[in-house]
Amino acid sequence: MDGPFALAPVDLLQRIAEALERMSPPAPTAADLKAARLYHYDAATGVFTAAPDYGLALDLLVGIDGQKSRFTENLRRFAKGLPSNHALLWGARGAGKSSLAKAAFMHALKIEPRLRMVEIDRDAVGQLPALFTRLRGLSERVVVLCDDLSFEEGAAAAKSLKSALEGGVAGPPENVLFVATSNRRHLMPRGHDETRGLIATAEDAEETVSVSDRFGLWIGFPPMDQDAYLEAVRTYAERFGLGVADLDRKALQWQVGRGARSGRVAFQFVRDLAGELGKSLPI
C-alpha cells in the first residue's frame, strides 16, 4: 500500500504476529506449591492461594472406622507412588466426608512430606482438565479435593470431569489423586430441566452416572445412630477436657433441636459446651 500509512513488510509481519499472539491463550504454567501444604484453586484467575493446615486430628473422627480404614489405605498407596484409585465419598450430610479427606491428608504427610492438597469449588469442575495439566509432572503428589460435588447444570461439567480423570491421549497425571464428596452416590442433580425434554435429560443422567463409574473407590457414609453420636460427643469432650455430669442428656437435647445426628452436629454441640464452660478449643 502506497501513501503515508504504508507499512514496511517487516513491520506488517510484526503487527500480524502480535495480533495472533493476543488471540492465542498463553500456555499454562506449572503450579508452584512450595509455600504451603494446602491450597484453594481459583479457576477464574488460575491462582493457588495457600491455606492453613487442617486442625482436626484423624483419631477424633469416630463412628466411621471402616470408611477411615479404606480411605487412608488408598491415600497411603498414592503417597508412596503405588497404584491407587480416585475416591468418591458419598452419603449423609455432616457424616465426616470432607473432614476425613482433610484429616487423612494431614496424617499421610507423616509418610510423604511432598503431599499437597488443592481444593477446587464444585462450580469450577469444568476447569479440572486445565488444572490437571498444570499439576502434571510436579515433584509433589497432589490430592485434588472437590467438596459437595454434583452436576446441577447438566452434562457439560460431567464431561469435563470425565476428561480430566481419563487424561486424554496422555493419560491421567500419575501424581494427582482426585477426591470428591457428595450427598448422592451417582452425583445426580436434585432436579432436571423439563424444558430440555426427556431424551436430553436422560442423556445428561447417563453422562453423570458414567462419571461416577470413573471413581475406583466408592465409600458410603450412612446416617449416624444414637450410640455413635454419643461416642463422638464423649470423644470430643474427653479430648478437650469438657467434663460435665449430664453430658449425654445435654448432647441428646442438642441433637433433637437440630433434627439430626452426625459428627458435625456432635462437634457443634461440643463447641457450644466449651463456650458455656468458658473454655477455648484448639480447632
C-alpha positions in Angstrom: 0.0 0.0 0.0 1.3 3.4 -1.0 1.0 6.6 0.9 1.9 7.9 4.4 0.2 5.0 6.2 2.1 2.2 4.3 4.0 -0.3 6.4 7.2 -2.0 5.6 6.9 -5.7 5.1 8.8 -6.4 8.3 6.6 -4.1 10.3 3.4 -5.6 8.8 4.6 -9.2 9.7 5.4 -8.0 13.2 1.9 -6.5 13.6 0.3 -9.7 12.4 2.4 -11.8 14.8 1.5 -9.6 17.7 -2.2 -9.8 16.8 -2.1 -13.6 16.6 -0.3 -13.7 20.0 -3.1 -11.7 21.6 -5.7 -14.0 20.1 -3.9 -17.2 21.4 -4.2 -18.0 25.1 -0.8 -18.3 26.8 0.5 -21.8 27.5 -0.5 -22.9 31.0 2.3 -22.6 33.6 3.2 -25.3 36.1 1.8 -24.7 39.5 4.2 -23.7 42.3 3.1 -25.5 45.5 6.2 -24.9 47.6 4.8 -22.3 50.1 2.2 -24.5 51.9 0.6 -27.9 52.0 -3.0 -26.9 51.4 -4.3 -24.6 48.7 -7.5 -23.3 47.3 -7.5 -23.0 43.5 -9.4 -20.1 41.9 -10.3 -21.3 38.5 -11.2 -17.8 37.2 -7.7 -16.4 37.9 -5.6 -19.6 37.9 -4.2 -18.6 41.3 -3.3 -21.1 44.1 -4.0 -19.5 47.5 -2.2 -21.1 50.4 -4.4 -22.3 53.3 -3.5 -23.2 56.9 -3.1 -26.8 57.9 -6.3 -28.7 58.8 -6.6 -28.9 62.6 -8.9 -31.9 63.2 -6.9 -35.0 64.2 -7.8 -38.2 62.3 -8.4 -40.1 65.6 -11.2 -37.7 66.5 -13.4 -38.9 63.7 -15.4 -41.7 65.4 -18.1 -43.9 64.2 -16.6 -44.2 60.7 -13.8 -46.7 61.3 -14.5 -48.8 58.2 -14.6 -45.7 55.9 -11.4 -44.3 57.6 -9.5 -47.5 57.1 -10.4 -47.8 53.4 -9.7 -44.2 52.6 -6.4 -43.9 54.5 -5.1 -47.1 52.9 -5.8 -45.8 49.4 -4.2 -42.5 50.3 -1.1 -44.2 51.7 -0.6 -46.1 48.4 -0.9 -42.9 46.5 1.6 -41.1 48.8 4.1 -43.9 48.2 3.6 -43.9 44.4 1.7 -47.2 44.4 -1.4 -47.9 42.3 -4.5 -46.1 43.9 -8.0 -45.1 42.9 -9.8 -41.7 42.6 -12.2 -41.7 45.5 -15.9 -40.7 45.9 -17.1 -40.2 49.5 -20.8 -40.1 49.4 -23.7 -40.3 51.9 -25.4 -38.4 54.8 -24.8 -34.7 55.4 -22.4 -34.0 58.2 -21.1 -37.6 58.4 -17.5 -36.6 58.1 -16.7 -37.0 54.4 -14.8 -33.8 53.9 -13.3 -34.0 57.4 -12.0 -37.5 56.7 -10.4 -36.3 53.4 -8.5 -33.5 55.1 -7.6 -35.2 58.3 -6.3 -38.3 56.5 -4.3 -36.0 54.2 -2.6 -34.3 57.2 -1.9 -37.8 58.7 -0.4 -39.0 55.4 2.0 -36.1 55.4 3.9 -38.1 58.0 4.6 -40.7 55.4 5.2 -38.4 52.4 6.0 -34.7 53.1 5.8 -34.0 49.4 2.0 -34.4 49.5 -0.1 -31.4 48.7 -3.9 -30.8 48.7 -5.6 -28.4 46.3 -9.3 -27.7 46.8 -11.5 -26.6 43.9 -15.0 -25.3 44.0 -17.7 -27.6 42.6 -18.8 -24.8 40.2 -15.3 -24.9 38.7 -15.3 -28.6 37.8 -15.2 -27.6 34.1 -11.7 -26.3 34.7 -10.3 -29.6 36.0 -8.6 -30.6 32.8 -6.6 -27.3 32.8 -5.8 -27.7 36.5 -4.6 -31.3 36.0 -2.3 -30.1 33.1 -0.7 -27.5 35.5 -0.2 -30.2 38.1 1.2 -32.9 35.8 4.9 -33.6 36.3 5.4 -31.7 39.5 7.6 -33.3 42.1 4.8 -33.0 44.6 2.0 -35.6 44.8 -1.3 -33.7 44.8 -4.7 -34.6 46.2 -7.3 -32.5 44.4 -10.5 -32.2 46.6 -13.9 -31.1 45.4 -16.4 -30.9 48.2 -20.2 -31.4 47.7 -19.8 -32.4 44.1 -22.9 -32.6 41.8 -23.9 -31.6 38.3 -26.8 -29.3 38.7 -26.0 -27.6 35.3 -26.2 -30.8 33.3 -23.7 -32.9 31.3 -21.1 -30.3 30.4 -19.3 -30.3 33.8 -19.6 -34.1 33.9 -17.8 -34.4 30.6 -15.0 -32.1 31.8 -14.5 -34.2 34.9 -14.5 -37.4 32.9 -12.0 -35.9 30.5 -9.7 -34.9 33.5 -9.9 -38.4 35.1 -9.2 -40.1 31.8 -6.4 -37.7 30.8 -6.9 -37.8 27.1 -4.1 -39.3 24.9 -1.5 -38.5 27.6 -3.4 -40.4 30.3 -4.2 -39.0 33.8 -1.4 -37.4 35.7 0.4 -40.0 37.8 1.0 -37.5 40.6 -2.7 -36.5 41.0 -5.4 -38.1 43.1 -8.9 -36.8 42.7 -11.2 -37.0 45.8 -14.9 -35.8 45.7 -17.5 -35.7 48.4 -21.2 -35.8 47.6 -24.6 -36.4 49.3 -25.5 -38.6 46.3 -23.9 -41.7 45.1 -24.3 -41.1 41.4 -23.7 -37.3 41.6 -27.2 -36.7 40.1 -28.7 -33.2 40.2 -31.6 -32.6 42.6 -34.0 -32.0 39.7 -33.9 -31.8 35.9 -34.7 -29.2 33.4 -38.1 -30.2 31.9 -37.7 -27.7 29.1 -34.9 -29.8 27.6 -37.1 -32.8 27.1 -36.9 -36.4 28.4 -34.3 -37.5 25.9 -31.9 -34.7 26.7 -32.5 -35.2 30.5 -31.9 -39.0 30.1 -28.6 -38.3 28.2 -27.5 -35.9 31.0 -28.3 -38.5 33.6 -26.3 -41.2 31.7 -23.3 -38.9 31.3 -23.4 -38.1 35.1 -23.6 -41.7 36.1 -20.8 -42.6 33.8 -18.6 -40.1 35.6 -19.2 -41.8 39.0 -18.0 -45.0 37.4 -14.6 -43.4 36.9 -14.1 -43.4 40.6 -12.4 -46.7 41.5 -13.2 -46.2 45.2 -16.7 -45.5 46.5 -17.0 -45.1 50.2 -20.5 -44.7 51.7 -21.4 -42.8 54.9 -24.8 -43.9 56.4 -26.7 -41.7 58.9 -25.2 -41.8 62.4 -27.2 -43.7 65.0 -27.5 -42.5 68.6 -24.7 -44.7 70.1 -22.2 -43.4 67.5 -23.4 -39.8 68.1 -22.9 -40.1 71.8 -19.5 -41.8 71.3 -18.4 -38.8 69.1 -19.6 -36.3 71.8 -17.7 -38.2 74.5 -14.6 -38.4 72.5 -14.5 -34.7 71.8 -15.4 -33.8 75.4 -12.6 -36.0 76.8 -10.0 -34.7 74.3 -10.8 -31.1 75.1 -11.3 -31.5 78.8 -15.0 -30.7 78.9 -16.2 -33.0 81.7 -19.9 -32.4 82.8 -22.1 -34.8 84.8 -25.0 -34.7 82.4 -23.1 -34.8 79.1 -25.3 -37.4 77.3 -28.5 -35.6 78.3 -27.3 -32.3 77.0 -26.0 -33.9 73.8 -29.3 -35.6 73.1 -31.2 -32.4 73.7 -28.9 -30.6 71.3 -29.5 -33.1 68.5 -33.2 -33.0 69.0 -33.1 -29.3 68.4 -31.0 -29.8 65.3 -33.2 -32.6 64.0 -30.2 -34.7 63.0 -27.4 -36.8 64.4 -24.0 -36.6 62.8 -20.3 -36.0 63.5 -20.9 -32.4 62.5 -23.7 -31.9 65.0 -21.6 -33.6 67.7 -18.8 -31.2 67.2 -21.2 -28.2 67.1 -22.6 -29.3 70.4 -19.1 -29.6 71.9 -18.2 -26.1 70.6 -21.3 -24.7 72.3 -20.5 -26.6 75.5 -16.9 -25.2 75.5 -18.3 -21.7 75.2 -20.7 -22.4 78.1 -17.9 -23.6 80.3 -15.7 -20.6 79.3 -13.0 -22.8 77.6 -11.4 -22.4 74.2 -10.9 -25.1 71.6 -7.6 -25.7 69.7 -9.6 -26.1 66.4 
